[in-house]
Amino acid sequence: MTGKALQDQGVRPLVLVIMGVSGCGKTTLAEGLHNLLGWPYQEGDLLHPRANVEKMAAGIPLTDADRLPWLELCRKWLHERVVSGQGGILTCSALRRSYRDLLRADGNDGIVFVYLEIPEDVLSDRLKRRRGHYMPPSLLPSQLATLEVPTADEHPVVVHLEATPADLIAETLGLLKQKFPER
């Protein structure tokens, strides 16, 4: 995508972390924003060490110690995008404030967390219908128990469930334009 196409969207290059529990729509939103904005995109699930994927696939919740190497890889990717100044989009559950603080460390304080807020019953239904993902629906309660919703002092962009992926993408882009207009 050209620089002109980026300007046409009315939002300056940002480094985004699309966050929330499994099944909330992180990948759908990230791919849609990537397609519209052209910013580099990294699926955070692909950064998980193999042991984490195997553990989750077996229905075993991750511990903070399990998540640390993964979060470090996410932080490193984010830092590269911050330094580039060209924007970037990472999907990452970022469930706890301490995880978000780690992702913001070492000069990453300018990243923007986009929190996908979605009712538990909708999440449960989505996870039951999802195919081809290692995260089983049985882990949703542990994710919800771990979730610390971002607070106002973290300056999140909060997106509520919309009827279609296109609506979700449009709402998010509209919120980003309002909060981070082109200079």
PyMOL commands that set and color helices and strands:
alter all, ss='L'
color gray80, all
select helices_A, chain A and resi 3-8+26-37+44-47+50-57+64-84+97-104+120-129+137-146+152-154+165-179
alter helices_A, ss='H'
color red, helices_A
select strands_A, chain A and resi 15-19+41-43+88-91+112-117+157-160
alter strands_A, ss='S'
color yellow, strands_A
deselect
rebuild
show_as cartoon
